[in-house]
């Protein structure tokens, strides 16, 4: 049972990881755009608009990161709460 739950949560973490990388790339692109256009931004007083844009991208990235961490914490909690066989007891998962 623990393996099934952990497996399903692991798949969720994997999917969230992919989405997190996409969001991270978007955030990096916005920051690169800001750095590349810093002179234009300063000249035209667009700092607030760019900062707001970067913050929106970062909040999406942080939301996915938070979901990933919660899922990993759940896997760890399920593993810790599962029944551990006594010393010397063999289980079906034991390779010998």
DSSP file (Angstrom, degrees, kcal/mol; ACC not computed):
  #  RESIDUE AA STRUCTURE BP1 BP2  ACC     N-H-->O    O-->H-N    N-H-->O    O-->H-N    TCO  KAPPA ALPHA  PHI   PSI    X-CA   Y-CA   Z-CA
    1    1 A X     >        0   0    0      0, 0.0     4,-2.3     0, 0.0     5,-0.2   0.000 360.0 360.0 360.0 -44.2    0.0    0.0    0.0
    2    2 A X  H  >  +     0   0    0      1,-0.2     4,-2.9     2,-0.2     5,-0.2   0.897 360.0  51.8 -62.6 -40.0    2.8    2.4    0.9
    3    3 A X  H  > S+     0   0    0      2,-0.2     4,-2.4     1,-0.2    -1,-0.2   0.885 109.0  50.2 -64.9 -37.6    4.6    1.7   -2.4
    4    4 A X  H  > S+     0   0    0      2,-0.2     4,-2.4     1,-0.2    -2,-0.2   0.944 114.1  43.9 -64.9 -48.1    1.4    2.4   -4.4
    5    5 A X  H  X S+     0   0    0     -4,-2.3     4,-2.4     1,-0.2     5,-0.2   0.932 115.7  47.8 -63.4 -46.3    0.8    5.8   -2.6
    6    6 A X  H  X S+     0   0    0     -4,-2.9     4,-2.5    -5,-0.2    -1,-0.2   0.886 111.2  52.2 -62.7 -38.3    4.5    6.8   -2.8
    7    7 A X  H  X S+     0   0    0     -4,-2.4     4,-2.1    -5,-0.2    -1,-0.2   0.921 110.2  46.8 -63.5 -44.7    4.5    5.8   -6.5
    8    8 A X  H  X S+     0   0    0     -4,-2.4     4,-1.8     2,-0.2    -2,-0.2   0.912 114.7  46.4 -65.2 -42.1    1.5    7.9   -7.3
    9    9 A X  H  X S+     0   0    0     -4,-2.4     4,-2.5     1,-0.2    -1,-0.2   0.883 109.4  56.1 -67.5 -36.6    2.8   10.9   -5.4
   10   10 A X  H  X S+     0   0    0     -4,-2.5     4,-2.2    -5,-0.2    -2,-0.2   0.897 105.8  50.3 -61.1 -40.8    6.2   10.4   -7.0
   11   11 A X  H  X S+     0   0    0     -4,-2.1     4,-2.2     2,-0.2    -1,-0.2   0.890 110.0  51.2 -63.4 -38.8    4.6   10.7  -10.5
   12   12 A X  H  X S+     0   0    0     -4,-1.8     4,-2.7     2,-0.2    -2,-0.2   0.913 109.3  50.0 -63.7 -42.2    2.9   13.9   -9.3
   13   13 A X  H  X S+     0   0    0     -4,-2.5     4,-2.4     1,-0.2    -2,-0.2   0.895 109.0  52.7 -63.0 -39.5    6.2   15.3   -8.2
   14   14 A X  H  X S+     0   0    0     -4,-2.2     4,-1.8     2,-0.2    -2,-0.2   0.925 111.1  45.7 -62.7 -44.7    7.8   14.4  -11.5
   15   15 A X  H  X S+     0   0    0     -4,-2.2     4,-2.1     1,-0.2    -2,-0.2   0.921 113.5  49.3 -63.7 -44.0    5.1   16.2  -13.4
   16   16 A X  H  X S+     0   0    0     -4,-2.7     4,-2.8     1,-0.2    -1,-0.2   0.868 106.5  57.3 -63.7 -35.1    5.3   19.2  -11.1
   17   17 A X  H  X S+     0   0    0     -4,-2.4     4,-2.1     2,-0.2    -1,-0.2   0.909 106.4  48.6 -61.4 -42.3    9.1   19.2  -11.6
   18   18 A X  H  X S+     0   0    0     -4,-1.8     4,-1.7     2,-0.2    -1,-0.2   0.918 113.1  46.8 -63.3 -43.5    8.7   19.6  -15.3
   19   19 A X  H  X S+     0   0    0     -4,-2.1     4,-2.4     1,-0.2    -2,-0.2   0.883 109.7  55.1 -65.1 -37.3    6.2   22.4  -14.9
   20   20 A X  H  X S+     0   0    0     -4,-2.8     4,-2.7     1,-0.2    -1,-0.2   0.896 105.8  51.5 -63.2 -40.0    8.5   24.0  -12.4
   21   21 A X  H  X S+     0   0    0     -4,-2.1     4,-2.2     2,-0.2    -1,-0.2   0.887 109.1  50.7 -65.3 -37.5   11.4   24.0  -14.9
   22   22 A X  H  X S+     0   0    0     -4,-1.7     4,-2.0     2,-0.2    -2,-0.2   0.935 112.8  45.8 -63.3 -45.8    9.2   25.7  -17.5
   23   23 A X  H  X S+     0   0    0     -4,-2.4     4,-2.5     1,-0.2    -2,-0.2   0.887 110.9  53.5 -63.9 -38.5    8.2   28.4  -15.0
   24   24 A X  H  X S+     0   0    0     -4,-2.7     4,-2.5     1,-0.2    -1,-0.2   0.899 108.0  50.3 -63.3 -40.3   11.8   28.8  -14.0
   25   25 A X  H  X S+     0   0    0     -4,-2.2     4,-2.4     2,-0.2    -1,-0.2   0.890 109.8  50.9 -64.4 -39.0   12.8   29.3  -17.6
   26   26 A X  H  X S+     0   0    0     -4,-2.0     4,-2.2     2,-0.2    -2,-0.2   0.925 111.0  48.2 -64.1 -43.6   10.0   31.9  -18.0
   27   27 A X  H  X S+     0   0    0     -4,-2.5     4,-2.3     1,-0.2    -2,-0.2   0.919 111.9  49.3 -62.5 -43.4   11.3   33.7  -14.9
   28   28 A X  H  X S+     0   0    0     -4,-2.5     4,-2.6     1,-0.2    -1,-0.2   0.891 109.3  52.6 -63.0 -39.7   14.9   33.6  -16.2
   29   29 A X  H  X S+     0   0    0     -4,-2.4     4,-2.4     2,-0.2    -1,-0.2   0.901 109.4  48.9 -63.5 -40.8   13.8   34.9  -19.5
   30   30 A X  H  X S+     0   0    0     -4,-2.2     4,-2.3     2,-0.2    -2,-0.2   0.924 112.4  47.7 -65.0 -43.5   12.0   37.9  -17.9
   31   31 A X  H  X S+     0   0    0     -4,-2.3     4,-2.5     2,-0.2    -2,-0.2   0.904 112.3  49.4 -64.9 -40.3   15.1   38.7  -15.7
   32   32 A X  H  X S+     0   0    0     -4,-2.6     4,-3.0     1,-0.2     5,-0.2   0.904 110.4  51.4 -63.5 -40.9   17.4   38.4  -18.8
   33   33 A X  H  X S+     0   0    0     -4,-2.4     4,-2.0     2,-0.2    -2,-0.2   0.900 110.6  48.6 -61.7 -41.1   15.0   40.7  -20.7
   34   34 A X  H  < S+     0   0    0     -4,-2.3    -2,-0.2     2,-0.2    -1,-0.2   0.928 113.5  46.0 -65.6 -44.8   15.1   43.2  -17.8
   35   35 A X  H >< S+     0   0    0     -4,-2.5     3,-1.2     1,-0.2     4,-0.2   0.923 113.7  48.9 -65.1 -43.8   18.9   43.2  -17.7
   36   36 A X  H 3< S+     0   0    0     -4,-3.0     3,-0.3     1,-0.3    -1,-0.2   0.848 119.9  37.6 -64.4 -33.6   19.3   43.5  -21.5
   37   37 A X  T 3X S+     0   0    0     -4,-2.0     4,-2.7    -5,-0.2    -1,-0.3   0.079  78.2 121.1-106.0  25.3   16.9   46.4  -21.6
   38   38 A X  H <> S+     0   0    0     -3,-1.2     4,-2.6     1,-0.2     5,-0.2   0.874  74.6  50.9 -58.7 -40.2   17.9   48.1  -18.4
   39   39 A X  H  > S+     0   0    0     -3,-0.3     4,-2.6    -4,-0.2    -1,-0.2   0.920 112.8  45.1 -65.5 -42.6   18.8   51.4  -20.1
   40   40 A X  H  > S+     0   0    0      2,-0.2     4,-2.4     1,-0.2    -2,-0.2   0.911 112.7  51.9 -66.2 -41.6   15.5   51.6  -22.0
   41   41 A X  H  X>S+     0   0    0     -4,-2.7     5,-2.2     1,-0.2     4,-0.6   0.928 113.2  44.4 -60.2 -45.6   13.6   50.7  -18.8
   42   42 A X  H ><5S+     0   0    0     -4,-2.6     3,-0.7    -5,-0.2    -2,-0.2   0.922 113.3  50.7 -64.5 -44.2   15.4   53.5  -16.9
   43   43 A X  H 3<5S+     0   0    0     -4,-2.6    -1,-0.2     1,-0.2    -2,-0.2   0.873 118.5  36.6 -64.0 -37.3   15.0   56.0  -19.6
   44   44 A X  H 3<5S-     0   0    0     -4,-2.4    -1,-0.2    -5,-0.2    -2,-0.2   0.362 107.5-121.4-100.0   5.4   11.3   55.4  -20.0
   45   45 A X  T <<5 +     0   0    0     -3,-0.7     3,-0.2    -4,-0.6    -3,-0.2   0.904  64.2 141.1  57.7  47.9   10.6   54.8  -16.3
   46   46 A X     >< +     0   0    0     -5,-2.2     4,-2.3    -6,-0.2     5,-0.3   0.189  27.2 114.5-100.2  14.6    9.1   51.3  -16.8
   47   47 A X  H  > S+     0   0    0     -6,-0.4     4,-2.7     1,-0.2     5,-0.2   0.899  75.5  49.0 -55.5 -45.7   10.7   49.9  -13.6
   48   48 A X  H  > S+     0   0    0     -3,-0.2     4,-2.4     1,-0.2    -1,-0.2   0.904 111.1  49.5 -62.9 -42.0    7.4   49.3  -11.8
   49   49 A X  H  > S+     0   0    0      1,-0.2     4,-2.1     2,-0.2    -1,-0.2   0.916 113.8  45.6 -64.3 -42.7    5.9   47.5  -14.8
   50   50 A X  H  X S+     0   0    0     -4,-2.3     4,-2.5     2,-0.2    -2,-0.2   0.900 112.1  51.3 -67.8 -39.9    8.9   45.2  -15.2
   51   51 A X  H  X S+     0   0    0     -4,-2.7     4,-2.3    -5,-0.3    -2,-0.2   0.915 110.8  48.5 -63.0 -42.4    9.1   44.5  -11.5
   52   52 A X  H  X S+     0   0    0     -4,-2.4     4,-2.0    -5,-0.2    -1,-0.2   0.900 111.3  50.6 -63.7 -40.8    5.4   43.5  -11.5
   53   53 A X  H  X S+     0   0    0     -4,-2.1     4,-1.9     2,-0.2    -2,-0.2   0.922 111.7  47.1 -62.9 -45.4    5.9   41.3  -14.5
   54   54 A X  H  X S+     0   0    0     -4,-2.5     4,-2.4     1,-0.2    -2,-0.2   0.885 110.7  52.7 -64.2 -39.8    8.9   39.5  -12.9
   55   55 A X  H  X S+     0   0    0     -4,-2.3     4,-2.3     2,-0.2    -1,-0.2   0.875 107.0  52.2 -65.9 -37.5    7.0   39.1   -9.7
   56   56 A X  H  X S+     0   0    0     -4,-2.0     4,-1.6     2,-0.2    -1,-0.2   0.926 111.6  46.5 -63.5 -44.3    4.0   37.4  -11.5
   57   57 A X  H  X S+     0   0    0     -4,-1.9     4,-1.7     1,-0.2   -30,-0.2   0.912 113.2  49.5 -63.8 -41.7    6.4   35.0  -13.2
   58   58 A X  H  X S+     0   0    0     -4,-2.4     4,-2.7     1,-0.2    -1,-0.2   0.864 105.6  56.6 -67.5 -36.0    8.2   34.2   -9.9
   59   59 A X  H  X S+     0   0    0     -4,-2.3     4,-2.0     1,-0.2    -1,-0.2   0.885 106.5  50.1 -65.6 -36.9    4.9   33.6   -8.0
   60   60 A X  H  X S+     0   0    0     -4,-1.6     4,-1.7     2,-0.2    -1,-0.2   0.907 111.8  48.5 -63.9 -41.7    3.9   30.9  -10.5
   61   61 A X  H  X S+     0   0    0     -4,-1.7     4,-2.1   -38,-0.2    -2,-0.2   0.914 111.6  49.0 -63.7 -43.9    7.3   29.3  -10.1
   62   62 A X  H  X S+     0   0    0     -4,-2.7     4,-2.3     1,-0.2    -1,-0.2   0.840 106.3  56.8 -67.7 -33.3    7.0   29.4   -6.3
   63   63 A X  H  X S+     0   0    0     -4,-2.0     4,-2.0     2,-0.2    -1,-0.2   0.922 109.6  45.2 -63.5 -43.4    3.5   27.9   -6.3
   64   64 A X  H  X S+     0   0    0     -4,-1.7     4,-2.3     2,-0.2    -2,-0.2   0.893 111.6  52.5 -66.7 -39.1    4.8   24.9   -8.2
   65   65 A X  H  X S+     0   0    0     -4,-2.1     4,-2.3     1,-0.2    -2,-0.2   0.895 108.5  51.0 -62.8 -39.5    7.8   24.6   -6.0
   66   66 A X  H  X S+     0   0    0     -4,-2.3     4,-2.3     2,-0.2    -1,-0.2   0.903 109.3  50.2 -64.3 -42.2    5.5   24.6   -2.9
   67   67 A X  H  X S+     0   0    0     -4,-2.0     4,-2.3     2,-0.2    -2,-0.2   0.905 110.4  50.7 -62.6 -41.6    3.3   21.9   -4.4
   68   68 A X  H  X S+     0   0    0     -4,-2.3     4,-2.4     1,-0.2    -2,-0.2   0.924 110.9  48.0 -62.2 -44.3    6.4   19.7   -5.1
   69   69 A X  H  X S+     0   0    0     -4,-2.3     4,-2.4     1,-0.2    -1,-0.2   0.888 110.7  50.8 -66.2 -39.1    7.7   20.2   -1.6
   70   70 A X  H  X S+     0   0    0     -4,-2.3     4,-2.0     2,-0.2    -1,-0.2   0.915 111.1  49.2 -63.5 -41.6    4.3   19.3    0.0
   71   71 A X  H  X S+     0   0    0     -4,-2.3     4,-2.1     2,-0.2    -2,-0.2   0.915 111.7  48.0 -64.2 -43.1    4.1   16.2   -2.2
   72   72 A X  H  X S+     0   0    0     -4,-2.4     4,-2.3     1,-0.2    -1,-0.2   0.891 110.1  52.4 -64.8 -38.8    7.6   15.1   -1.2
   73   73 A X  H  X S+     0   0    0     -4,-2.4     4,-2.5     1,-0.2    -1,-0.2   0.880 107.8  52.6 -63.1 -37.3    6.8   15.7    2.5
   74   74 A X  H  X S+     0   0    0     -4,-2.0     4,-2.7     2,-0.2     5,-0.2   0.916 107.9  50.5 -64.2 -43.3    3.7   13.5    2.1
   75   75 A X  H  X S+     0   0    0     -4,-2.1     4,-2.4     1,-0.2    -2,-0.2   0.929 112.3  47.2 -60.1 -45.1    5.8   10.7    0.7
   76   76 A X  H  X S+     0   0    0     -4,-2.3     4,-2.4     1,-0.2    -2,-0.2   0.907 112.3  49.5 -63.7 -41.5    8.2   11.0    3.6
   77   77 A X  H  X S+     0   0    0     -4,-2.5     4,-2.0     2,-0.2    -2,-0.2   0.905 111.2  49.0 -65.5 -41.1    5.4   11.1    6.1
   78   78 A X  H  X S+     0   0    0     -4,-2.7     4,-1.1     2,-0.2    -1,-0.2   0.915 112.1  49.5 -64.1 -42.4    3.7    8.0    4.6
   79   79 A X  H  < S+     0   0    0     -4,-2.4     3,-0.3    -5,-0.2    -2,-0.2   0.900 112.4  46.8 -63.2 -40.9    7.1    6.2    4.6
   80   80 A X  H  < S+     0   0    0     -4,-2.4    -1,-0.2     1,-0.2    -2,-0.2   0.829 113.0  49.6 -70.2 -31.4    7.7    7.0    8.2
   81   81 A X  H  < S+     0   0    0     -4,-2.0    -1,-0.2    -5,-0.2    -2,-0.2   0.622  90.3 103.0 -83.7 -12.8    4.2    6.1    9.3
   82   82 A X  S  < S-     0   0    0     -4,-1.1     2,-0.3    -3,-0.3    -3,-0.0  -0.301  86.2 -93.1 -71.2 157.3    4.3    2.7    7.5
   83   83 A X        -     0   0    0      1,-0.0     2,-0.5    -2,-0.0    -1,-0.1  -0.518  36.6-150.6 -72.6 130.5    4.9   -0.5    9.5
   84   84 A X        -     0   0    0     -2,-0.3    -1,-0.0    -4,-0.1    -4,-0.0  -0.893  20.0-118.8-103.3 128.0    8.5   -1.5    9.7
   85   85 A X        -     0   0    0     -2,-0.5     3,-0.1     1,-0.1     6,-0.1  -0.302  33.9-103.5 -65.1 150.4    9.2   -5.2   10.1
   86   86 A X    >   -     0   0    0      1,-0.2     3,-2.2     4,-0.1    -1,-0.1  -0.249  54.2 -71.7 -67.3 160.6   11.1   -6.4   13.2
   87   87 A X  T 3  S+     0   0    0      1,-0.3    -1,-0.2     3,-0.0     3,-0.1  -0.284 122.4  14.2 -54.5 132.8   14.7   -7.2   13.0
   88   88 A X  T 3  S+     0   0    0      1,-0.3    -1,-0.3    -3,-0.1     2,-0.3   0.255  92.8 129.6  85.8 -13.5   15.2  -10.5   11.1
   89   89 A X    <   -     0   0    0     -3,-2.2     2,-0.4     1,-0.0    -1,-0.3  -0.564  51.0-139.8 -76.7 137.4   11.7  -10.6    9.7
   90   90 A X        -     0   0    0     -2,-0.3     2,-0.3    -3,-0.1    -4,-0.1  -0.759  16.1-165.7 -98.8 143.0   11.6  -11.1    6.0
   91   91 A X    >   -     0   0    0     -2,-0.4     3,-1.3    -6,-0.1     0, 0.0  -0.747  37.5-104.9-118.8 170.5    9.2   -9.3    3.7
   92   92 A X  T 3  S+     0   0    0     -2,-0.3    -1,-0.0     1,-0.3    -2,-0.0   0.703 118.9  60.2 -68.7 -17.9    8.2  -10.0    0.1
   93   93 A X  T 3  S+     0   0    0      3,-0.0     2,-0.3     2,-0.0    -1,-0.3   0.563  77.2 108.3 -86.0  -8.6   10.4   -7.1   -1.0
   94   94 A X    <   -     0   0    0     -3,-1.3    -4,-0.0     1,-0.1     0, 0.0  -0.552  64.6-146.6 -73.2 126.9   13.6   -8.6    0.4
   95   95 A X              0   0    0     -2,-0.3    -1,-0.1     1,-0.2    -3,-0.0   0.567 360.0 360.0 -74.5  -6.8   15.8   -9.8   -2.5
   96   96 A X              0   0    0      0, 0.0    -1,-0.2     0, 0.0    -2,-0.0   0.421 360.0 360.0-112.1 360.0   17.2  -12.9   -0.6
